[in-house]
């Protein structure tokens, strides 16, 4: 489950490149391949943090919902998912920070029209254009801050409601 984490980014990038390079349709060098490589390499972090929150949920909560007439999907949506939602959001924020800064894997998989922030910053550093490097770094930090604020607002709205009164509670009777 955590095996992709132990593989160096360059080796993982070469493996992804070899898989996607010989397909009959051209996908190598696209954003799709970079996203697939990110998901393949870093999903283990999200799985670990989400599974830790799942372990903390006592099975009796789900059993009570099942006795109350909820099916498996309803139990998951109404009981389990709201309890693990903060963990899922935290996992995606963690993955987003990895996605924004990963260079070793992306440098093998990118093309001219699919460059990420890390590749642009590396190119600016390699060319000695440090003012552009600083601008890319500030832009990368700004995008990260906006993303964090956006999810923080969503979590606060979810926690305290949207101002429209109390949220209806499930009726098990």
Buried (B, 14 or more C-beta within 10 A) or exposed (E): EEEBEEEEBEEBBBBBBEBBEEEEEEEBBBBEBBEBBBEBBBBBBBEBBBEEBEEEEEEEEBEBBBEBEBEEEBBBEEBBEEEBBEBBBBBBBBBBBEBBBBBEBBBBBBEEEBBBBBBBBBBBBEEEEEEBBEBBBEEBEEEBEEBEEEBEEEBEEBEEEEEEEEEEEEEEE
